Amino acid sequence: MKLLPLLFALSTRRQAFAFVANYPCTTKRCTISSRSTGLAALPTVNDVGADDFMKQLGHASQIIPLLHPQEGDDGVSDEESAALLEVLCRQFSHSDGIRGFFAVYLTSPESLTVEEVPGVLADAVRGADTDVMVPLACMNVIMPTAMTSVHKDPELKECAAQTASNGKKILRLIKGNDDVVKNCKAILSVCQGSEEGPKDLIDYWEKFFVNYKYEDQQKNDIALAVSEFC
């Protein structure tokens, strides 16, 4: 079975999912350790609104440390929260922005060490256009879930499982949304080989599964992962 590995090459820009980067989900990855620059570290609203996927990766790396203050740092101020929300909302207004941000975030040491999604990030996700956010948020659960049964290396399997767990945290922010329910039901139908659900969504997810050549084991794992959202 030929499937893309968990650590996707950044040059593979044809892919339409958010979870793509070649960063391992361990603390071995270099991170910005200081918040001393504060708001000066933020990319501009215009940058995150217009830049392509590759540049969005860099923007995400600037934003994430501000979302997760380190021990000993001051908490996020009201001014920082407002600025972060404005930038994230603009970044989440288009596919490249969503993909670029979560490509970094879902595998970042910062996100893997906390149980709850930062409030500013949660607000930005909930405020995004569901037509854009929902399919990508679903993919961020589907793809790493599939990789847990593809990888043979224990470390990579664990990395995939952690990323899938992070993807669920994001999707849970909009759990119950009509678009989330419809997409997850269509995904479940594809996994189970049924035609129950909107034909356009079933066709969309069938093509996605065919493209990545998911087999029975991956479909079973994905069905289990999305069932809570149906």
N, C-alpha and C positions, 0 to 999 in steps of 0.2 A: 504494500500500500504506500503510495507516494503522498506524503503530507508535508506541509511546511512545518519546520521545527518551531519550538516555542520562541526562540530568540530570533525574531524576524530581521532580515536585512533592511536597513533603512532605505536602500535604493529601490525596494519593491513598492513603488508608489501607486501601482494600479489597484492595490487592495483598498477596500472600502470600510475597513474596521478601525476601531480606535486603538485596540490592543495590538501594537506592532513592534515596539522598539527592541533594540538589541541589548538592553540593559538587563543583567541578571538580578533577580529579586533577593539579593543578599546585601549585607552591609559592606561588601567588597566594592560596590559601586561608589565612585566619588560623589560627594554631595556638598552643597553649599552649607557650611557649618556656622556661618555668622549671619545675624539679622541686623547687624549694626548699620547697614546702609538703608534699612527701612524701606519707605516708599520709593526711594531712588532706585531700588533694585527691580521695581516693576517695569515690565514693558508697557508701552503706551496703548491706549484703547485703539488707536488707529492701526498700530502694528498687529495686534492680535486679531483685529477685524479683517485685515487685508492680506497678511502673509500666508505663504503656502505651508503645506504639512511639515516640511523639513525645518523651517524656521519656527514653527509652533513647538517643536521639541525643545528648542532653546528657551522659548518663552516659558514653557512649563517648568523647566529647571530653575527659573528665576522666581516663579510664583510659589512653588511648593514649600520652600523653607519658611515663607511668611504664613502659610496655612498651619504649619506645625512648629510653633516655638519650641526651642530646646530647653532643657532644664537649666534654670538660671537666667533665661531670657525673660523680659517682660512679656505679659500677654499681648494679644493683638489689640491695639487701640481702636476706638470708634472710627478714627480717621482712616486707619489702615483697613479696617473691615469694609468701610464704604468704598475705598479705592479698589480693594480686591474684588468686591462684588461687581463693580462696574466693569473691571477688566475681564473677569470670568464670564459675565453675561455676554459681553461682546465676543469673546473667544468661542463661546458655545452657540453662537448664532450661525455657525457654518460647520460643515463636515470636517474640513481640515483642522479647524481649531479644536473640535471635540476629540478627534483622533489623535492629534498631536499631544494634547494635554494628558489624556488617559494612557497613551503609550508610555509616558514617563511615570505618571502617578501610580498606576496599578502595580508597578514593579518597584516602586521607590521604598527604601528603608523607612522613610517617614510614615508612609501609609500602612506599612506592615506591622508597625509597633503600636497601633491604636485600634480600638474596637469601634469607635464612632467616627463618622465622617465629620470633618469640621463644619460648623454651622454655615459659614460663608459659602463653602463649596456646595453644601446641601441646598441652600437657597438658589444658587446659580443653576444647579441641575434641574430643580423643580420649576425654575422659571424659563427654561429653554423650550424651544419649539419641539414638541413631541415628535413631529414628523421626521426631524433630524436626529434628535437625541435617542429615541426609543430603539430603533433598529441597531444603532451602534452600541447602546448599552446592553442589548441582548447579545450581540456578537462578543462583547467583552466577558460574557459568561460562557457562551458556547465554545469559543476557540480554546481558551486554556483548559476548560473541562475536557474537551476532546484530547488535548495533548497529554493529559494525565495517564491515558491508556496507551498512548503512542510511544512515549519515552520509556526507555529501559533503564537509564541511569537514575538511581534513587534521588540524587540531588535535583535533577531536572524535573522529575515527577513531583517532588515536593514544591519546587518553584512554580510549576503549573497549577498545583492545587492551591497555593497561596494566592496566586493571581486570580484564579477563578473565585476564590472567597472574597477577594477585594471587589471583583466585578459584581458579585451579588450584593455587596454593601451599597454600591451605587444604584443598582437596579431597584433595590428595596426602597430607595428614596422616593420612587415614583410607582411603587407597588399599588395596584388597585386602579391605576389610570387605565382608561378604556383601551388606549393604544397598546399599552403593555400587555393587558389581558389578551387582546386579539392576536398580537404577535406571538406571545408565548403559547397560546392554544394552537396556532398554525405550526409553530416549531414542534410542539408535541405531536401533532397530527403527522408531520413529516417523519418524525422518529418512529411512530407506530405504523406508518404505511397506510394511514386512513386519509379520507378526503373531507374530513369534518372541519369546517371553518371557511372563511372567505377565500375564494379561489385565487384572487390576486396575491394574497399573502402566502398562501400555500405554494403557489408557483415561485414566488420570490425566494422562499426559504428552501424549496427543493433545489433550485438552481445553485443556491449557496452551498448546500450539502454536497451536491454533485461536483461542484468546483473544487472542494477540498477533499473529495473522495472519502467521506466519512462512512465507516462500515458499522456493522451491528453493535460492536462494543462501544464505539463512540456515540452512536444513536441512543443506546441504553443509558449511558452516563449523562448525556445531554437532557434526555427526557426526565431523568431524576432531578437534574439541576433546575430545570425551568418549571417543574410541576407546581412549586409553591407560588408561582406568579400567575397561574391560570385561573 
